[in-house]
Amino acid sequence: MEWFWLAVAGLIYTLCAYLCYNENFRNSGWYLPITLTIGFAAVVIWFTTVRMIGDRHRIYFYSLMWDALLCAVYYLIPILFFGVRLDRWGVLGLLLMTAGLVLVKLRL
């Protein structure tokens, strides 16, 4: 069940990332109330899911997946939809983050 909520959080974060980079929406009066509401929904999903999981090892792994999802969304949305390009340091940073996640997951 926690993977369902991770997918829902992915959709929520995708929407929020899109709204944060959308200049027209970011400059509107609705920006703050809507993004705060979306952020609150994501926090409620996080704490509810952690309570459902219960086991600290599974919570730790789930938190890694949650963070990886969050990073992926906020790095990919600007690249895919808003023309943001990474320089070599940005690419290196993404590779190092991915390697760190793999190391923690594989316990190397």
N, C-alpha and C positions, 0 to 999 in steps of 0.2 A: 504493500500500500504506500510505503514511503516513496517509491519510485514514481508513482502517479503524482504525488505532491511535488516531487522534484521537477517533473515535466510542467506542471501548472506554474511553479515558480519560474521556470525557464521562459514560459510565455509572458508572465508578468514582467520579468526583467527585460525581455526583448521589447515589450511595449514601452517600458520606462526609459530604456536606452534610446529608443527611437524618438521619444518625446523630448529627451534632453538635448539631442542633436538637431532637432527640427527648430530652426530659427523662428519661424512664425509662431509656433506654439510656445516656445520658450519666452517670447516677448509678450504673450497674452496674459491677461489677468487670471486665467484658469490654471496657469502653469503650477504654481505652488500648491493650491488645494488638491489638484488631481494627482500630482506626483507624490505628495504626502500620503494621500489615500492609498495609492498603489504601493508605496513603501511600507505602509502599515499592514496591508494585506500580506505582503511577502514576509514580514516579521511574524505575523500570526501563524502563517503556514510553517515557518521554521520552528517555532517553539511548540506548536501542536504536534508536528512530526517527531521532534526529538522526544517529546513525552510519550508518543506511541512506541517509538523504538525501544527505549529503556536501557538496552545494553550499551555500556560505554564504548566498547570496541566498534560496534556497529554505528554508534553516533559519530565516532571519530572518522570512520570511513565515509559516512554520509556527509559529514562536514567538508571533507576533501572534495567530494563530488559536487557539493553545493558551491564551494569556492571556485572550482574549475568551471562550472557552468556560468557563474557570475562573471568570471574573467573572460571566458569565451564570448559571452554575449556583448559585454562592453568593449571588447576589442574588435569583434567582427562587425557589429552593426555600423560603426563609423566607416569602416573599410568598404563594406558592401553597399551602403546606401548614401553615404555622404562624401565620398571621394577622398577620405583621409588615407594617406600612404605612410607606411613605416620606413624609417631609415634602417641602416644596418644594426644600430644599437637596439632599436625596437624589436627587430627580428631576433637578435641574440637574446634579449631579455625574455621573449616568448619561448624560445627554445630552452633556456635555463629553467623557466617556470615549469614547463612540461617535463623536463628531465627530473626536477625535484618531485613533482607529483608521482612520476613513475617510480622513483627511488623509494618514496614513502609507501607507495602501494605494494611494491615488491619486497619491501623491507631489506633492501640491499645495503 
